[in-house]
Amino acid sequence: MKHGEHLHTLTGAYALDALTGEELQAFTAHLGHCAACAREVGEFEATVAQLAAAAGLSAPAPMRQAVLHRIETVPQLPPHTRPAAPARLTALLRRRAGAFAAAACVAAAAAFGGLAAYQYQQAEQARTQARQATRQAQELTAVLAAPDARTVHGRTTTGASTSVTTSALRDQAVFVSSGLPAPPAGKTYQLWFDDQGTKRSAGLVHSDGAVVMQGRPDSARAVGLTLEPAGGSPEPTTSPLLRLPLPA
């Protein structure tokens, strides 16, 4: 193998700072006039940076299994069957070793690239949830503190304490519950606005606390609460656990 051809196989080792002595000097000089090697080194260095950034985080179990499976599919070098191999065979094996190493790097880069995407997705989801929680808290505060806020109180058939606060200025309502039992498996609590006998969904209740009801309460004469299949229903399917008349 020509000396220049040998240098083309050292991009991964250079990116990992694994070259020393004359080999390092020769490849550094080669890198100055070989655009292909310079581009490949840049790609390897970017991958190394991603690996370092992800080193402190545990990969999800499915991703770890995928990486291990990919590594197992990368072919290994054949065992040497002779004490010394001819120069042409040695050159062939070195080229194959470089190709196998590159394949392993690609598999690792793909896996950790997926990990980086997973981490970004999780962070973005957390930010979205935080924004939603902040927005809901602001809406709750605005309704409860509205100058025209009016509150009515009641109890469910299970004994839970509830209240509904409405504001005509904001055209919103807040439902508050305390002591509401956890719904059975496959069920959820659902709120309803009662518009003179016509029921329209006002959102789901997953646990005790305060929630801004969905929809406008302007024409509603009462608020109801029922136990519905998980995900809610287009109309009530069970007897109301609560029917709370709203102030005129």
C-alpha positions in Angstrom: 0.0 0.0 0.0 1.2 3.5 -0.8 2.0 5.7 2.1 -0.7 8.2 1.0 -3.3 5.5 0.8 -2.5 4.5 4.3 -3.1 8.0 5.6 -6.7 8.0 4.3 -7.5 5.3 6.8 -6.4 7.4 9.9 -9.2 9.9 10.0 -11.1 8.2 12.9 -7.9 7.7 14.9 -7.0 11.4 14.4 -10.4 12.6 15.5 -10.0 10.5 18.7 -6.5 11.9 19.3 -5.0 8.4 19.0 -2.1 9.2 16.6 1.4 9.8 17.9 4.9 10.4 16.6 5.7 10.3 12.9 2.2 9.0 12.0 0.6 12.1 13.6 3.0 14.4 11.8 2.5 12.7 8.5 -1.3 12.7 8.8 -1.3 16.4 9.9 0.6 17.3 6.8 -1.7 15.2 4.7 -4.8 16.8 6.2 -3.7 20.2 4.9 -4.2 19.2 1.2 -6.8 16.4 1.4 -10.3 17.8 1.4 -11.9 14.4 1.7 -10.0 13.5 4.8 -10.6 17.0 6.3 -14.4 16.6 5.8 -14.3 13.1 7.3 -12.3 14.2 10.3 -14.9 17.0 10.9 -17.7 14.5 10.8 -16.0 12.2 13.2 -15.2 15.1 15.6 -18.8 16.2 15.5 -19.8 12.6 16.5 -17.3 12.5 19.3 -18.7 15.8 20.6 -22.2 14.3 20.6 -21.0 11.2 22.4 -19.3 13.4 25.1 -22.4 15.5 25.6 -24.5 12.4 26.0 -22.1 10.5 28.3 -23.8 11.6 31.5 -27.2 10.4 30.5 -28.6 6.9 30.4 -30.0 5.8 27.0 -33.5 4.4 27.0 -33.6 0.6 27.2 -34.9 0.0 23.7 -32.2 2.2 22.2 -29.5 0.4 24.2 -30.7 -2.9 22.9 -30.7 -1.5 19.3 -27.1 -0.4 19.7 -26.0 -3.8 21.0 -27.8 -5.5 18.2 -26.1 -3.3 15.6 -22.7 -3.9 17.1 -23.2 -7.6 16.9 -24.0 -7.3 13.1 -20.7 -5.6 12.3 -18.3 -8.2 10.8 -15.2 -9.0 12.7 -11.7 -9.4 11.2 -10.9 -12.9 10.1 -8.2 -14.7 12.2 -4.7 -14.9 10.8 -3.9 -18.4 9.6 -0.3 -17.7 8.7 2.6 -16.4 10.8 3.2 -13.6 8.2 0.9 -12.3 5.5 2.1 -11.1 2.1 2.2 -7.3 1.7 -0.9 -7.3 -0.6 -3.0 -9.2 1.9 -1.8 -7.0 4.7 -3.0 -3.9 2.7 -6.3 -5.6 2.0 -6.9 -6.4 5.7 -6.0 -2.8 6.7 -8.5 -1.4 4.3 -11.2 -3.8 5.5 -10.4 -2.9 9.1 -10.9 0.8 8.2 -14.2 0.0 6.6 -15.4 -2.1 9.6 -14.4 0.7 12.0 -16.2 3.2 9.9 -19.3 1.0 9.9 -19.2 0.7 13.7 -18.8 4.5 13.9 -21.8 5.0 11.7 -23.9 2.6 13.8 -22.8 4.4 17.0 -23.4 7.8 15.5 -26.9 6.8 14.3 -27.7 5.4 17.8 -26.5 8.4 19.7 -28.0 10.7 17.1 -31.3 9.0 18.0 -30.5 9.6 21.7 -29.9 13.3 21.1 -33.2 13.5 19.2 -34.9 11.7 22.2 -33.3 14.1 24.7 -34.4 17.1 22.6 -38.0 15.7 22.3 -38.1 15.2 26.1 -36.9 18.7 26.8 -39.3 20.2 24.4 -42.2 18.2 25.9 -41.2 19.5 29.4 -41.1 23.0 28.1 -44.5 22.6 26.5 -46.0 21.2 29.8 -44.4 24.1 31.7 -45.9 26.7 29.4 -49.3 25.0 29.6 -49.2 24.9 33.4 -48.2 28.6 33.6 -51.0 29.6 31.2 -53.6 27.6 33.2 -52.4 29.1 36.5 -52.7 32.6 35.0 -56.2 31.8 33.7 -57.2 30.4 37.1 -55.9 33.5 38.9 -57.6 35.8 36.5 -61.0 34.2 36.9 -60.9 33.8 40.7 -59.7 37.4 41.1 -62.1 39.0 38.5 -64.1 41.9 40.0 -67.4 40.2 39.0 -66.4 36.6 40.1 -69.3 34.7 41.7 -68.9 31.3 43.4 -71.4 28.6 44.2 -70.7 25.5 46.4 -72.0 22.0 46.4 -71.2 18.3 47.2 -71.1 15.3 44.9 -73.1 12.2 45.6 -69.8 10.7 47.0 -69.4 13.6 49.5 -66.7 15.5 47.7 -66.7 19.3 48.2 -66.9 21.3 45.1 -67.3 24.9 43.9 -67.7 26.7 40.6 -66.5 30.3 40.1 -67.7 32.2 37.0 -66.8 35.6 35.6 -69.0 37.3 33.0 -66.2 39.7 32.1 -63.8 36.9 31.2 -66.6 34.5 30.1 -64.8 31.7 31.9 -65.5 29.3 34.8 -63.3 27.5 37.3 -64.2 24.1 38.9 -62.6 23.2 42.2 -63.0 19.9 44.0 -61.7 18.4 47.3 -62.2 14.7 48.4 -63.0 13.4 44.9 -62.3 9.7 44.8 -59.9 8.4 42.1 -62.0 7.1 39.2 -62.2 3.4 38.5 -59.8 1.9 35.9 -60.9 2.9 32.4 -63.1 5.8 33.7 -62.7 9.5 34.1 -64.7 12.4 35.5 -66.3 14.8 33.0 -67.7 18.3 33.5 -70.8 19.6 31.7 -72.4 22.9 31.1 -76.2 22.6 31.2 -77.8 25.0 28.7 -81.4 24.7 29.6 -81.3 20.9 29.3 -78.7 20.6 26.6 -75.4 19.2 27.9 -72.1 20.2 26.4 -68.7 19.0 27.6 -66.7 21.3 29.7 -63.6 19.2 30.0 -62.2 16.3 32.1 -61.2 16.1 35.7 -58.4 13.8 36.6 -57.8 14.6 40.2 -58.7 17.0 43.1 -57.8 20.6 42.6 -58.8 23.6 40.3 -59.3 23.5 36.6 -60.4 26.0 34.1 -63.6 24.6 32.4 -63.6 24.3 28.7 -66.0 26.4 26.8 -68.0 29.6 27.6 -70.4 29.5 30.5 -72.5 32.5 29.2 -75.6 30.5 28.4 -75.2 27.8 31.1 -77.7 27.5 33.9 -75.9 24.7 35.8 -72.7 22.6 35.9 -72.8 18.8 36.1 -70.2 16.1 36.8 -70.5 12.5 35.6 -68.3 9.4 35.4 -67.5 8.5 31.8 -65.2 6.1 29.9 -61.6 7.2 29.7 -61.2 10.0 27.1 -64.7 11.4 27.8 -68.0 11.1 26.0 -69.9 13.4 23.6 -72.8 13.4 26.0 -73.4 12.1 29.5 -73.8 8.3 29.8 -74.3 8.0 33.6 -76.4 9.7 36.3 -74.8 13.0 37.5 -72.6 12.9 40.5 -73.2 16.7 40.8 -75.6 19.3 39.5 -74.7 22.8 40.7 -77.0 25.7 39.6 -75.1 28.8 38.5 -76.0 32.3 39.6 -78.3 34.1 37.2 
